[in-house]
Amino acid sequence: MTIRKILEENERKIFSKRACFSTDTKGRKEEEESCSLRTSFQKDRDKILYSKAFRRLKGKTQVFLAPEGDHYRTRMTHTLEVMQIARTIARALHLNEMLTEAIAIGHDIGHTPFGHAGEDTLGELHPQGFRHERHGVRIAETTEMLNLTWEVKEGIMKHSKGKGPLLSHDPQYKASTLEGQVVRIADIIAYLNHDIDDALRVGVLRKDQLPREIMKFIGDTASQRITKMITDVVVQTSQHEEKTLSVSGDILDAIDQLRAFMFDNVYENPINRGEFVKACKMLRELHEFYLKNEDILLKEAKNFSNEKDDKHQLVCDYIAGMTDLYALRKYQEHLCPKIIASY
């Protein structure tokens, strides 16, 4: 009996009936040989971890544009914090930690440079629109050719709140696996708390500006707040047997109020927002440049090229894959004047 078979049998002994067992996967788009050491979801986790798209997350904005300090979050450190919160919840609920971790590690691989501002800009420019969760699945299937399981791709596709409610019974937003639902709430818990931390560090927020009643209820420190939110999710979900994640009304209200506060005071802060306006103008001009200069596009974006895609899709894929500094470098290379004479 292989180690993988032993691990799969152990899942049946240890996991909750609500967990997604590795042997119950709906499979991959293309059949491939099973690993003798790892379950299918362990294999997916490793595939994403070793992908170029995951490595590029270290150079992509979380909240503050291309931060120079060592202690600010990037899209990669955000992903790692989401993964840890999601695994804590999954372990407490006896769910499949490897599926949870695979979804968490892959949930933002489709993100653009310059955070959600970059995402919104590409959404305006691309004829079919742009959402980072959909693009993450596209990257996995095309440029990276990861051939992930259906459950991991669905979890990536449905992790983002978008304009939907924090928790939803709508299949458009709700993952069919409890593990996918865990990553969705872990994403929210992670970014709310680490964005407060970064905003305080950069000086956009002062501690005395934080909403006093909410802080009193959920905690003055990130550790206290994260612990309270995770505990609530675990306790509430443990009280029923449905394959649905639950959060108490009080915690949901606190999260909603905290998100509103962060949008008003951090995400839409004029200083922070002003720099993203400049960055998005740059992305628009790069988008136009590559559409008009197909020879340069094909030379630079050869790793993203797919014969089935049109030029608009290739430009979108290439720009979405850029890190913040790479986009800045390409803008300077192609669209800034060059000194051609000197003393």
N, C-alpha and C positions, 0 to 999 in steps of 0.2 A: 504494500500500500504506500502511495506517495505521500509526502508531507502535505501537499495540497489537499489530498483526500482526507487526511487526518484533520486539517484545519476546517474543512467543510463539515465534517461530522461534529467537530467541537462547536461550530456555530449552532447546530441544532440543539445541542445540550445547554448552551449558555445564553443564547440570545432570546429576547422576548419574541412572542408569536407575531408581534407587529413589525419586527425587523425584516429587512430585505435580505434573504439568504443568498449567498453567492451562487449556489446551484440553481436558484430560481431566476437568474438573469434572463432578460428577453434576448440577450445575445448581442452580437456585433454585426455591422453592415456586411463585413467580409469575414468569413470563418477563418480562424487561425488556431494554431496548435496551442493547447493548454500548457501552462507552466507546471513543472513537477513540484515547485517550491511555494508558489504563490497562488492565491485565489484570483478570480477574474478581476475583482475590484482592487486588490493589491497591485496587480499588473497595471491597471489603469492609472493608479496613483503614481507609479514609477514612470510610466510613459509621459505623464504631464510634467512631473518634476524634472525630467531630463530634456524637455522640449525647449526650443529657442524662445517661443512665446512666453514661457514662464520666466526665463532668465531676463527677458527685456523688462519685466515688471519692476525691476530694481531701479530703472531709469525713468519711470512714469510717475507723474504727479498723483498724490492722494488728495490733498487740499491746497497746499501752498506750492506755488509754481517753482519748479526746479530748485528746491531748497539746498542751500550750501552747507548748513549745519549737519553734523553727523547724527543728531538725535531726532530729526523729524521723520515722520512716516513717509514711505514711498508706497506705491501700489503693491510691492512685494511684501513689505513688513506688515501692511494691512492684511494681506492674504494669510500670512502666517498667524496673525492674531485671530482672524476668523477661524482658521483651522483648529487652533487650540480651544477656543470657546466651543466650537461645534463638537469636537471630540469629547470634551468634558460632559456636555449634555448627552451625547450618544452613549457614552459609557454608563452614565447614571441611569439611563433608560434601557440599558441592555440592547442597544441597537448595533448595527453593523458599522464599527468604527472605520474600517477600511473604505467602505462606500462613502461614508461621511467625509473622510479625509480627501478622497479623490475628488469629490464635488467641490470641497472647499478650496483645494489647491488650484483647481481649474476654473473657479467661478469668475475670475476677472481676466483671463488670458486674452479676451477680446477687447480689452479697454484701449482707448486711444491715448495719445499724448495729451497733456494738459487736462486730465480728469474729465468730469462730466461736461465741462465747457467744450472740450474737443469733441466729445461724443455728440453734443447738440449741433455743433457746426457741421460735422460730417452728415448728420441726419438731415440737415437743410440742403446740403450739396448733392448727396447721392440720390439718384432718381427713385430707388426703392427704399429710401430712408436708411437709418442706421441705429441699431441698438447693440450695446456691447455684449449682452448675453447671447443674442443670436449670432453675433460675429464670433464669439468664443467657440460656439459649436462649429461654425463654418471653418475656422482655423484648424480645429481638431480634425475635421473631415477632409480638408483640401490641402492647405500649405504644409501642415505638419503630418498629415496622414496617420493620425494616432489610432484610428479604428477603435474608438472607445465603446464600451457597452452602452446600451440604450439608457440604463438608469443613471449613469454618470452624465450623459449628454442632457437628459431631461432635467437633472438637478441643476446643471449650469444654466440651461435655458430659462428655468423658472426661479432662479435665486433672487432676481432683482425686483424690488417693489415697484419701480416705475411710478405710474400714477395710480396704481391699485392700493388697496388697504394693506396695513401691516400684516394682517392675517386674513386670508380669504378662502372661501370654499369654491371659488370660481376655478375650474380646471385650467383656465388661461394663466393663472398665477400660482396655483397650488400644485406642488410636485406630488406624484402618486406615491412616492416613498416617504416614510417619516424622516429618513435620513436627509432627503432633499429639503424638506420643510425645516429641519434643524439648521441647515446651512443658511437658509434665508433669514431666520431670526438671529443667528450668530453674526451674520454680516451687519445687521442693524446695531446689535449690541456693541460690536467691535468699533465701527466707525463713529458712533455717537461719543463713545468714551475717549478714544484716542484723538479724535478731532478736537475735543475740549482741551486735552493735554497739550496738543500742538499749538492751539490758538492762544493758550496761556503763555506758552514758551515764546512765541513770536511777538506777543504783546498786543494782538488783536483783541483779546479779552483780558479783563482783570478778574480775579477770584470774587471780588465783591459784586461783580455784575451778574454772576450766575444766579439763576432763579432760586431764591432762598427756600421756598416751600418744597420745590421738587428735590433740591439737594438734601433737605432735611428728611424727606421721605425715602429716597433711594441711596443716599450716602454722599459724603463730602469728598471722598477720594474715588479714583477710577476703580481701584480694587473693591471697595465697598459696593459701588454701583453695579459692577459686573457680577459680583457674587450674588447680589440681591436679584438681579434679572435672571441669571442662570438658575438659581434656586427656585424662583417662581415658575419658570418654564418646566422644570423637572417635576415639581410638586403638582402643578395643575395638570400636566399631561399624564402623570401617574394615576390620577383619580378616575380615569375612564379607560376603556379598552379599544376605542376607535383608533384608526390609523390617521389621527389628526393631532397636530401640535396645539397646545392650549396655553394661554397666558391670561392672568387675572385682569379684570377690568381696570383696577388701580394702576397696575404696571403699564398696561397699554396706554392709558391716559397720560402717565408720566413720560413715556417714550414719545408720544405724539407732541406733547408740550415742549419737550426737550428738543425734538427735531425742529419745531417751529421757531424756537429760540435760536438755534444754530443757523437756520436759514437767514433770519433777520440780522443776526449779529456777526456771523462768520462767513457763511457761503456767499451771501449777497453784500458783504461789507464792501463799501466803495473802494477802499485801498486794494483789497484782494481782487475784487471784481474787475477793477480797472486794468490790472495786469493780464487777466484772462481775456479781456476784450482785445488787447493788443495781440495776444497769442492766437486768438481765433481769426483775426484779420490775416495773420501770417499763414494760417492753415488754408484759408480761402485762396490766397494768392498762390500758394504752392499747388493747390488743387488745380487752379486754372493753368498754371505753368506746365504741369505734367500732361494735362489734356491737350495742350497745344504743341508739346514737344515729345511726341511718342517715341522717338529714337532714344532720347535720354531716359524716358520712363522704362522702356524695355531693357535698357542696359543696367539701370540701377535696381529695378524690381524683378530681376529674373527669378529670384527665389520665391516670389509670390505669383508668378505667371502661370496661368492655366488656360489651355487652348479653348476651353468652353466659355471663358469669361470675356466680356467686352471691355473696352478701354476704361469706362467709368468704374467698373468693378475693380479692375487692376489698380487704378489710382486710389480708390477707397481702401483696398487691402494694404497697399504700400504705406499710405499715410497713417492708417490706423495702427500699423505695426511699429511705427517710429517711437523712439523714446523722446523725451522733451528736448534733450541736448542735440540729438541727431536731427530733429526737425529744425531747430535753430541753426544748426550747421548747414543744412541743405538750403535753407532760406538765404543765408548769407552767401552761399556758393552760387546760387542761381539768380537771386533777385536783388542783391545789394551791389552797388557800384564798386568796381575794383580800381585800384590805383595802377595805371599802366605806364606812368612816367615818374621819374624821381630825379633829384639832383645828382 
